[in-house]
Amino acid sequence: MSITERQNRILDALIGEYIESAKPVSSQLLEKKHDFDIRPAMLRIEMQKLTDEGYLSQPHTSAGRVPTDKGYRFFVDELLEKELDGFDIADWLEKGVDDNIKFLQSLTKKLALAADALVLSYLEKEKVLWKEGWEEVLREPEFEEKEFRVNFSEFLENFEENIRDFKINSEIKIYIGRENPFKKAEDFSIIISKCQVGQEEGIVSLLGPKRMDYDRNISLMNSLYGGEKRTKH
């Protein structure tokens, strides 16, 4: 089944609401906040179709829906086809910094603040890795659960050990949930790309819950490359 334009709009709205609230989204909430120009009964039917096709799931304890990996992937692929507004990263960085290490340290810290994610940057020549953003990412409600924290720590450890093995180029790649090549990573996402730091090649990555702000984070990463073409997983 190919998704219809109306279902696309409903899916986009639901994912946006879920990213913002971290709570299952009901048809009543969507009806109240969005105008799909359909009756409530038809909205419920469309949400059920999206559930049947695997774009949404319904937690047992809730009447609302949450996006699945398939739903997030559709949403992200749509974003990657758009010309997203970027950010002027030149305003973030210390002026006159010509040292590659200091530059990447500064960039990593500013990205973490802007993305509300854990940012890892790596310089291949120096074999040095920086992490910034623990305070930001731990604010996300998912981290209130101990199992989630433990799984994220294992996910991060696996990522650090294998960061050099990711088959990436200067384009952005995104791994959502079970797309990640690690165990116990189904609740997390990675946005990653190589970048040029002076004459050196580095890697910049954003890690966080699957319910991250993809619109903002893709725009942030895109800003590093002056609007160059982005890619899917």
C-alpha positions as CSV (number, residue, x, y, z in Angstrom):
1,M,0.0,0.0,0.0
2,S,1.3,3.4,-0.9
3,I,0.6,6.1,1.6
4,T,-1.9,8.8,0.5
5,E,-1.3,12.5,0.8
6,R,-3.9,12.7,3.6
7,Q,-2.3,9.9,5.5
8,N,1.1,11.5,5.0
9,R,-0.3,14.7,6.7
10,I,-1.7,12.8,9.5
11,L,1.5,10.8,10.1
12,D,3.6,14.0,10.0
13,A,1.3,15.7,12.5
14,L,1.3,12.7,14.8
15,I,5.1,12.3,14.8
16,G,5.5,16.0,15.4
17,E,3.1,15.8,18.4
18,Y,4.9,12.7,19.8
19,I,8.4,14.3,19.4
20,E,7.2,17.3,21.4
21,S,5.2,15.5,24.1
22,A,6.7,12.0,24.4
23,K,3.2,10.7,24.9
24,P,1.0,8.5,22.7
25,V,-1.1,10.7,20.4
26,S,-4.9,10.3,20.2
27,S,-7.2,11.1,17.4
28,Q,-9.0,13.6,19.7
29,L,-5.7,15.5,20.1
30,L,-5.0,15.5,16.4
31,E,-8.6,16.6,15.6
32,K,-8.3,19.5,18.1
33,K,-4.9,20.8,17.0
34,H,-4.9,20.1,13.3
35,D,-7.3,20.6,10.4
36,F,-7.4,17.6,8.1
37,D,-10.9,18.6,6.7
38,I,-12.3,15.2,7.6
39,R,-14.8,13.9,10.1
40,P,-13.5,12.4,13.4
41,A,-14.6,8.9,12.4
42,M,-12.6,9.2,9.1
43,L,-9.5,10.4,11.1
44,R,-9.7,7.3,13.3
45,I,-10.1,5.1,10.2
46,E,-7.0,6.6,8.6
47,M,-5.0,6.2,11.8
48,Q,-6.0,2.6,12.0
49,K,-4.9,2.1,8.3
50,L,-1.5,3.6,9.2
51,T,-1.3,1.2,12.2
52,D,-2.3,-1.8,10.1
53,E,0.5,-0.9,7.5
54,G,3.1,-0.6,10.3
55,Y,3.7,3.1,10.4
56,L,2.1,3.5,13.9
57,S,1.7,1.3,16.9
58,Q,-0.7,1.4,19.8
59,P,0.6,0.8,23.3
60,H,-1.5,-1.6,25.3
61,T,-2.1,0.9,28.1
62,S,-3.1,3.8,25.8
63,A,-5.7,4.8,23.3
64,G,-3.1,6.9,21.5
65,R,-0.6,5.9,18.8
66,V,3.2,6.2,18.6
67,P,5.4,6.1,15.5
68,T,7.2,2.9,14.6
69,D,10.6,2.6,13.0
70,K,8.8,2.5,9.6
71,G,6.9,5.6,10.5
72,Y,10.0,7.5,11.6
73,R,11.8,6.3,8.4
74,F,9.1,7.6,6.2
75,F,9.0,10.9,8.1
76,V,12.8,11.3,7.9
77,D,13.0,10.4,4.2
78,E,10.4,13.1,3.5
79,L,12.6,15.6,5.5
80,L,15.7,14.6,3.5
81,E,13.9,15.5,0.3
82,K,13.2,19.0,1.5
83,E,15.4,22.1,1.5
84,L,15.6,22.5,5.2
85,D,16.6,25.9,6.7
86,G,20.1,25.7,8.0
87,F,21.9,27.6,10.9
88,D,24.8,30.0,10.7
89,I,27.4,28.0,12.6
90,A,29.9,30.8,12.1
91,D,28.2,32.7,14.8
92,W,28.7,29.8,17.3
93,L,32.4,29.4,17.1
94,E,35.3,31.2,18.7
95,K,36.7,33.8,16.4
96,G,40.3,33.3,15.1
97,V,40.5,29.6,16.2
98,D,42.8,27.9,13.7
99,D,43.6,24.8,15.8
100,N,41.7,21.8,14.5
101,I,41.2,20.3,17.9
102,K,40.0,23.5,19.5
103,F,37.7,24.1,16.6
104,L,36.1,20.7,16.8
105,Q,35.8,20.9,20.6
106,S,33.9,24.2,20.2
107,L,31.7,22.9,17.5
108,T,30.8,19.7,19.4
109,K,29.8,21.7,22.5
110,K,27.6,24.2,20.5
111,L,26.0,21.4,18.5
112,A,25.1,19.6,21.8
113,L,23.4,22.7,23.2
114,A,21.5,23.3,20.0
115,A,20.4,19.7,19.3
116,D,19.5,18.5,22.8
117,A,21.4,15.3,21.9
118,L,24.7,13.7,22.8
119,V,27.2,14.8,20.2
120,L,30.4,12.7,19.4
121,S,33.1,14.2,17.2
122,Y,36.2,12.3,16.1
123,L,39.4,13.4,14.4
124,E,40.8,10.4,12.5
125,K,44.4,11.7,12.4
126,E,44.7,12.3,16.1
127,K,42.5,9.4,17.0
128,V,40.7,11.7,19.5
129,L,37.0,11.6,20.4
130,W,34.9,14.2,22.2
131,K,31.5,13.9,23.8
132,E,29.3,16.7,24.7
133,G,25.6,16.9,25.7
134,W,25.0,14.5,28.6
135,E,23.1,17.2,30.5
136,E,20.9,17.9,27.5
137,V,20.1,14.4,26.4
138,L,19.4,13.2,30.0
139,R,16.6,15.7,30.3
140,E,14.6,13.6,27.8
141,P,11.8,11.7,29.7
142,E,12.9,8.3,28.3
143,F,15.9,8.5,30.6
144,E,13.7,8.3,33.7
145,E,13.6,4.6,33.2
146,K,16.7,2.7,34.4
147,E,16.6,0.1,31.6
148,F,16.6,2.9,29.0
149,R,19.7,4.5,30.6
150,V,21.5,1.1,30.8
151,N,20.7,0.3,27.2
152,F,21.8,3.8,26.1
153,S,25.2,3.4,27.8
154,E,25.7,0.1,26.1
155,F,24.6,1.6,22.8
156,L,27.1,4.5,23.3
157,E,29.9,2.1,24.2
158,N,29.4,0.1,21.0
159,F,29.2,3.2,18.9
160,E,32.5,4.6,20.3
161,E,34.2,1.3,19.6
162,N,33.0,1.1,16.0
163,I,32.8,4.8,15.0
164,R,35.8,4.3,12.6
165,D,34.0,1.4,10.8
166,F,30.9,3.3,9.8
167,K,30.7,3.4,6.0
168,I,30.0,7.1,5.6
169,N,31.1,9.9,3.4
170,S,30.5,13.7,3.5
171,E,26.8,13.2,3.3
172,I,24.5,12.7,6.3
173,K,23.3,9.2,7.2
174,I,20.6,8.4,9.7
175,Y,20.0,5.1,11.6
176,I,16.7,4.7,13.3
177,G,15.9,2.1,15.9
178,R,16.6,-1.4,14.6
179,E,18.5,0.0,11.6
180,N,21.4,0.5,14.1
181,P,24.1,-2.2,13.7
182,F,24.2,-2.8,17.5
183,K,22.3,-4.8,20.1
184,K,19.7,-3.2,22.3
185,A,19.6,-0.1,20.0
186,E,16.0,-0.2,19.0
187,D,15.1,2.8,21.1
188,F,17.9,5.1,19.7
189,S,18.9,7.0,16.6
190,I,22.1,8.2,15.1
191,I,22.7,11.1,12.7
192,I,26.3,10.9,11.4
193,S,28.5,12.3,8.8
194,K,32.2,12.9,8.0
195,C,33.3,16.5,7.8
196,Q,36.4,18.5,6.9
197,V,38.2,20.2,9.7
198,G,41.0,22.2,8.1
199,Q,43.1,19.7,6.2
200,E,41.8,16.8,8.3
201,E,38.9,14.5,8.1
202,G,36.6,14.1,11.0
203,I,33.3,12.6,12.0
204,V,30.4,14.3,13.7
205,S,27.4,12.4,15.1
206,L,24.3,13.1,17.1
207,L,22.9,10.3,19.3
208,G,19.7,10.2,21.3
209,P,16.3,8.7,21.7
210,K,14.4,7.7,18.6
211,R,12.0,10.4,19.5
212,M,14.6,13.1,18.6
213,D,13.8,16.4,16.7
214,Y,14.9,15.2,13.3
215,D,13.8,18.4,11.5
216,R,16.1,20.5,13.7
217,N,19.0,18.0,13.9
218,I,19.1,17.4,10.2
219,S,19.2,21.1,9.7
220,L,22.0,21.4,12.2
221,M,24.1,18.8,10.5
222,N,23.3,20.2,7.0
223,S,24.7,23.5,8.2
224,L,28.1,21.9,8.5
225,Y,28.2,21.2,4.8
226,G,26.8,24.4,3.3
227,G,23.6,22.7,2.1
228,E,25.2,19.9,0.2
229,K,23.1,17.0,-0.8
230,R,21.9,14.8,2.0
231,T,21.4,11.0,1.9
232,K,19.2,8.4,3.4
233,H,20.4,5.3,5.4
